[in-house]
Structures are given as structure tokens and as C-alpha cells.
Amino acid sequence: MDIMERFKREARRDPKRIVLPEGEEERIIKAAVISTKEGIAHPILLGERSRIMKKASDLNLEIENIEIVNPSYSSKLEKYASLYCRIRKRKGVTEKLAKRILQKNLYFGAMMVRAGDADGMVAGAANLTASVIRAGRLIVGLQKGVSLPSSFFIMDVPGFVGGENGVLIFADAAVNPDPTPSQLAEIAISSAKSAEILLGWEPRVAMLSFSTKGSAHHPLVDKVVEATEIAKKRAPHLLIDGELQADAAIIPEVARRKIKESDVAGRANILIFPDLNAANIAYKLVQYMGRAKAYGPILQGFSKPISDLSRGASVEDIVGAIAIVCVEAQRGMS
């Protein structure tokens, strides 16, 4: 079964309330209708009701069963403003300022998640990734022990027998441009946790470089070596190895030639790239040249599920993101 179909099937078992801050966006409205009809989620559209209703009518879509909330006129605004003031107590935020901030859909949506009035949030079709992360970090907050949010893509590569039946995780391909060794270690540990909870995998994490076990010497290689050491100390239970070239990480024959002994080399299912350049380029090459299905970016590290979208996301992509966030919420993933 296609991995996305698995997520949708799982989501249908216990549909969750997913807030969609960009509720006036055509693709979002379509995705909300599909998610409702297929029983994947209970979407909540944020925006001006009359605009949303008109767009739905123009698109010949029925949205009477979908909840619509206008942050500016919500009965929860007072409660949310008080909660925001408590969150930002050290900054001395006034209720007047809090109300103004929370009338912005992204912040209101994040507060719905924080307050338990939504189980997760999907945004990014009309907002920058940085804006989605800012709202999530400020209001929802990060998991204990996590210092930065990060992201991963689930790559389903046709004809590839490695990873988990041709499926791999690429991280971090959307958020952190040039992580330090400590941050790179944290991304590796977060990605392993995501794979374990969301996909049910035994994580096998490869820390990628242009060098395999000292075959090259350079500060960029040293960064990956240090990150690997930090990750192993922080999570000694994890199967993690580095530094590894991509072929040594995923091709058994290459691994046997290059490495004497490793629990990861040749069979990695999680690939941690040294920086955003490498990760973003790699996932797009695999997606378009290898005709892989790329699901993401899926954000990780937040205390409750939040997903980003590419601004070029299709309706199908958005429905997929909603399904994934539902499954994350079901499993208490954060």
C-alpha cells in the first residue's frame, strides 16, 4: 500500500481537529472539503466567513459541515489573549497587544492548538516557512530538551529496494540552513524519534558527508564527525553512524567495500544532510529525476503537531499533510 494511503487509513480511525489558518485560500478550501468527505479530519478554516463561503460557492463546493472561525470575532479571543499574556509574561505584553497579534490567522491557529481547541495545524500555502515556525515556536513551544525546530521529508522512491522498502527520511531539507554540530545531532535524534513514532521504524541513521570514515579531511567533514559523536552520547540507544557518503549509507555492496563494520552503513533509512543546501538539492533531484514521491516538509520538535506546506503545494499535498498531522496527533507525537 502507498505510504500516503496508509496515513489516510490511519487518520480515518480517529479523525482529529486540524486548524487551517489560510482558510480563504482556494487550495485549502478544496483540501478541507476532501478531508471531510473522506473522513480524514475535522478541518477548521480560519478567515472571513463571507469570503470563504463565496469562494466555496464559486468552486461549487459544499462546506456547511466545515467549521469556520474568524479570529477577529471569535468568542475565544479574550481567553486566548489572556493565555498569550501569560506565555509572554516576561515581555510585559498587554491584552490589547495580544488581541491584535491573535487576530492574525497563523497566531490564532497556533493558539487553538496550544489551548487544546485543535489537535494540530497545517499552514504554509500562503505563508513563509519562517512565519509558520515563528508562530509555532512562540505559542505552541518546543518539546522539552529540543532547542530548535527542524523538518524532514518522507521520500518514497520507486524501484529502490533500500531504506524501508524504498522509503527513506531526508532531514533537514527545509528549515535550518547551516546547523552547528550540536544542532545537527539534535536534528538526527528528532528525525529518529519521528520515524519511530510516525512510521513504526527501527531508525538507522546515517550522518552524510563527502567523506566516509576519514577518506577526506576538511572542516566540513569534521562538523559531521563531531555531530555524530554528540548524537551517540545523547542517544546511545540509537543506531547511528557517520561520517558516510550517500552511497555507503544506502548501498550494501558499497558499504562492504568502504567500511569494516557498521550497523547502519548500506542499510540506513534516515539520511541526515550536513546543511540545507545539500538536503534541499538532494530531495528535489530524487523527487524529479528519480520520480519519487516527496511528503513534506514535516515539522518536528514542537510540543504539538504542526506541519508546513510548500507555497506551491497541490490540493493533494495539503490533504496528505492533514492526514499526517492527524496521525501525529493520534500518537501523541510532538
N, C-alpha and C positions, 0 to 999 in steps of 0.2 A: 504494500500500500504506500502511495505517495506520502511523504512525511507531513505535508500540509493537511492532507485528508485525515491523517492520524490526529493532528491538533484539533481539527474541526470536530471530529468524532468525540474526542475527549471533552472539548468545550461544551458540547450538547448535553453531556451527562449532568452538568451543573452550571448553567449559564450565569455569568456574573454581570454586574452593573459596570459598564465601561463608559467613562465620560469622554466625549469628543469635543474639545474646545473650539474647533474650526467648523462649527455646525452649519454655517452658511455656505460652506464650500460644496460645490456640486458633487465632487467625488465622495466626500464624506457622507452626504445625504444618501447617495446610492449605496454606499457600503453599509450604512446603518440599516437601510431597508433590507438588504440581503442578509445581514447578520440576524435581523429579527425574524425574517421568513424562514431561515434555515435553523433557527433555534440555537444559534451560536452564543448570543449575548443579549443583554438588555441594554442597548445603547442609550446614552443621554446626550442630546445635541445642545450645545451652548450657542446662544445668539438671539437675534431679534426674531420673535415668533412669526411675525407677518412676512418677513423676508424669506425665512425658511419655508413657510407654507407656500409662498408664491413660487419659489424655485421648485419645490416638490410638485406643485401643480403643473408647472411648465414642462417638467420631466415626466409627467403622467405617473407619479409615484404616490402611493398611499402611505401616509406617515401618522395617521391618527393614533396608532398604538405605540408611537415612539415619544418618549418624554423629551420636552423642550424646556430649557431653562434660560432665562435672560438674567445674567448676573446683576445687572443694574436694578432689577425689580424683584430679585429673589427674596423670599421670606427668611432665607438663611444668612443674608448679608450681614446683619447685626451680629449674629453668633460667630460667623467666620471672622469678622473684623476684630472681635474680642480675642479670638484664638490667635489671630495673626499678631496682635499686640503682645500676647504672652510669648509667642515664638521669638519676636523681635524686641523683647523687653530691654535688652542691653542697649539697643539703638534708640530707645525712647520714642518709638513710633506711636503717633496719636491715632485714635479711632477714625478721625476724619481722613488721615492719610491712608490708613489701612483700607477703608472703604473704596477710596479712589484706586488703589492698587488692585483690589479684588474685583473691581468691575472690568478688569482685563481678563479675557476668557481663559488664557493659559493659567493665570494665578488662581482664578476661581476654580478651575478644573482640578488643579493640584490640591487646593484646599478641600474640595469634595472628597478626594482620596484620603487626605490626612484625617479628616473628620469621620471617615467611615461611611460617607453617603455615596461613595462609588468605590468599586474594588480595584480599579486600575484606570489608567489614562493613556490614550493614543493621540498623538499630535505630531505636527511637522509637515503636513501637506502644504501649509501656507506660512509656516514659521521656520526660522533657522533652528538647526540642532542646538546651537548655543542658547537660544531663547528657551527651548523646551527644557534643557538641562538646568538653566538658571532657575526657572520656576520650580522644578522638581527638587533641586538641591536646597533652595531657600525654604520651601514649605513642607514637602514630604520628608526631606532629610535623607541622610545616608545610613546604611547599616552600621552597626557597631563594629569597629575595627577597620572600616573602609574609609580611606582618605580622599578618594576620587571616584566619580562615576566613570564607567567605560562602556564599551559596546562589543558586540560580536555579530557575525553573520553565520547562519547555517547554510552551508553550501552542499547542495545535492548534485553530485557530478555523474552524469550518465556514462556507463561503461567503465567507471573506475571501481576497482574491487577493494581498495584500501579504506582507511578510516573505519567507519561503521557502515558496511555495505554501500560504500560510495558517498557517505555523508561525513562532512567534517565541519569543525568550527574554526573560523578565522577571526582573530582578535588582535588588536583593537583597530577596526577599519573605518571608524567614523568620528571618534571623539578626541583622543589625546595625540597631538602632533609629534611630540618628541619626549616620551616618558623617560624619567630617570630610571636607573636600575631598580630602585625600591618600588617605584610606580609600576614598572614592567612586571616585577614579581607579583604585585597585587593584582594586576590585570590577569596574569596566569592563574592565580588562585581563584579569583572571581569567576573566570571562564570555566574552570574545572567544576566549581560548585554549580554553575548554571547548567552545564552538561549533565551532571549527575542528577539534579532535581528535575530539570525540564525534559531531558531526553532519556533518563534512566541508564546512562552510560557509566562504565568504569573509565574515568578520564585517563588518557595517556597524552601528556602534554609535551610538545616539542618547542623549545625556545630557538627560534630560527635566526640564522646569520648567513654571511657568505663564507663562513668557515665551519669546518667540522672538527671538533676536538683538537684545536691547535694547529689546523692546517694553514691558517693565516694569522698574522699578528697585526693588530690595528686597534686604536681606541674604540672603534665601533664594535669590534669583536669583544673587547674587554667588558663593554657595557652589558652584553648578553651573558657572558660568563658570570659576571657579578650578580646579575638579576637571577640567574639560575640558582646560584648559591643561596641567595636570600630566600627565594621561594622554597627551596628544600628545607631550610631552617625553620621557616614559618609554618610550613605544612609538610612535615616529614612523612605523613601517610600517603602523599600524592606520588603517582608515577610521573616523574618529570625529568627531562634530560635536555642538555644543551652544552655548548652551542652546536647546532646541527644545521647543515644545509638542507634545503627543502627536499631534495631527492633522498638524502639519507634519512629524513624524518618519515617519509611515506612509502618508500620502495624497498622491500625486504632485501632484494639482491644487492642493491647499492649499500644498504646499511651493513650487510655482511662483509663487504669489501672494505668499508671505511672504519668500522667500529668493532672492537673486540667483543664488548659485552654491553648490552643496554636493554632495559625493559620497555623502552619507548621507540627507539630507532627502528625505522621500517614499518612501524605499526601505529604511529601517532594518529589520534583522532581530533586533537586540538592543536592548532598551529598558532603560536604567539609570535607576531612580527615585531621587529625592533622599533619600528616607528610607523606613523600614519602613512607616509609616502609608500613604503613597501606594502603595507596591508591593503590600502585602498587600490593601488595599482594591481595587486595580485588578485583581489576578489573580482575586479571588473574584467581582467583578462580571462580568468576562469569562467566567469559568467557568460561572456560574449564569444570567446574563442572555443571554450570547452562546452558551450551550451548548457551550463549548469544553471540550476535554479538557486537564486540567492535570496534568502529570507532574512530581512533585517534592514537597517541596524536595530538590534535588540539591545536596549539599555540594561545595564546591570549595576549593582552597588547601592541602589535606592532602598529605603526601608519598606516601600510598597511598589507594586509593578507599574512601571511607566515605559512606554515604547515611543521611539522616534519614527518618523517617516521621511523618506526622500521627498523633496518637493515635486519630483516627477513621478511619484507613486501612482500606480494604477488603482482602480477600484478593487481589483483582485488582491493587490498588495495590501491595501488597507484592511480588507476583510481578513486576510491572513494575519496581520498584526493584531487585530482584535481577538482572533482565536488564540493566538499565542499568549497574549496578556490574560485572557480568561484562564488558560491552563496554569499560568504562573500564579494567579490569584487562588485557584483551587488548591494548589500545592503549597500555599503559604510561602511562595518564593519571593524573596526580596534581597 
